Amino acid sequence: MAFLQVMITLSCILRVILYSKFGYLKEISLGKAVLLVVPLYAAIWLGHLALGRISQKQMRKGVFIFIASSGLYYLFLHSTR
């Protein structure tokens, strides 16, 4: 879990750096970019909380349903126009 948290954080930091280097974040200041860390860690904390309260069997079932419904959406409802 800690490895995933570090990887997610580093990938977000790297994206912000690269986006700003290539001019995609002209309207967003560094202070606002730092504020993006707050929802990131809130999501990590909620994930920790969920993993502690939900059994592995229920979690696998929920993940399967999410992936299956996302796949069906992109196969049948998502247009590529």
C-alpha positions, 0 to 999 in steps of 0.5 A: 500500500505504501508503495502505491501511495508513493508511486501515485504521489510521484506521478502526480508531482511529475505530471504537474512539473511536466505540464507546467514546463510545456505551458499547459498550466499557465493559469494555475499557480504553484500554490494551487498546484500544491493544493491538489495534494489535499484531495490526493491524500484524502483519496488515499486515506479513504482507500485505507479506511475502505480496505480496513472495513471491507472484506477481500471477497467484497472488494474483489466483487466490487472491483470486478463490477466496476471494471466490467461496467466500465468496459461495457460502457466503453464498448457500447456507449462511448462514441469516438466521434 
